[in-house]
């Protein structure tokens, strides 16, 4: 069993570190946030990830957390890559992780970048490491594996928040190597816990494939959202339209909603646009359609509220998607914020949210039945399973904007 160092103990890094520890590796997890280090060492995940606390308990002493990387055969970098200025990837966390790992690297070690990145980043990562460690040998992109070289690879995570443990084990992994032999070396660390297939490729290919996966989803959701806008223009019901279209054996239109949120699908397609602005026209258009969707929902709500002197709006759902408490890039937050700015009284109901974010200061968190009872307008923004059981009589006499088709069953 190897020593493994996981840099970044977030939604992907922590479950990965715990699975590696359970597979028998000695794992050091690193995080720059002292509270994360303390929490993990106390055996608490602090994430909405079913089974993770139990897994941490089983990992016991094989997983310990600290602020800085330790020497290890494998270094996994699982840090965030948010959208920075002018819709380009902010890679500052990747570079900080590289600079932290560089001093402990040894000949023959393997560095694996799991964060989602623009095409070409793994090569830049290797160049940065090589710049800090001129005493070590790094392969050139596509070049031969030299004796004692540091292996560098990109193995993008592909897990759905809330299903991380299942998907980390069962999803196939695309493992892209920098030079010959890097992908095969990187694959060794996943063997202990991944039951999906390891598919070896070049690092640029692995980077592109991850971006393509999320852009594919974004484009398809944009089509559904655009269809909702088109149906609105004709006064037609988009849910009925999709239900009928999907009876065609080769058509599968996704669900329109309040917009696209989360830290992946709403972000990663821009990394493709960044690298290929002339070519990625459909990808850019999809991003624009999905980003415009919350504003279209606000316009519908404004219209629904127009007949009330001091409209009270109940927003059902604040999370970026059903049955999670994650608020990152959530379109529901954008909508609630806009309603507050327009002077409406806003109550928010979300069984996964214990405290409202600063963005919606002025709104109140309430249980759905009470919020709906007192509202003039109900905005259904997230199809949480818990909302499906709400008594339909509650909505009687209310102006309802159902962005997610919850009342359609
Ligand atoms: N959404 C719709 N309509 C739909 C489906 C989704 O409006 O029919 C919305 C959701 O409400 C949400 C957004 O799209 O706001 C994104 O949700 P999602 O479930 O499509 O994706 P994420 O961001 O939770 O996770 C994605 C996954 N990628 C794909 O499905 C291609 C996951 O596998 C990736 O690992 C993850 O991004 C990531 O980390 O990149």
Boltz pocket constraint, residues with backbone or C-beta under 6 A from the ligand:
constraints:
  - pocket:
      binder: B
      contacts: [[A, 116], [A, 157], [A, 158], [A, 159], [A, 160], [A, 161], [A, 213], [A, 214], [A, 217], [A, 221], [A, 254], [A, 255], [A, 256], [A, 257], [A, 258], [A, 259], [A, 260], [A, 261], [A, 262], [A, 263], [A, 264], [A, 265], [A, 266], [A, 320], [A, 321], [A, 322]]
      max_distance: 6.0
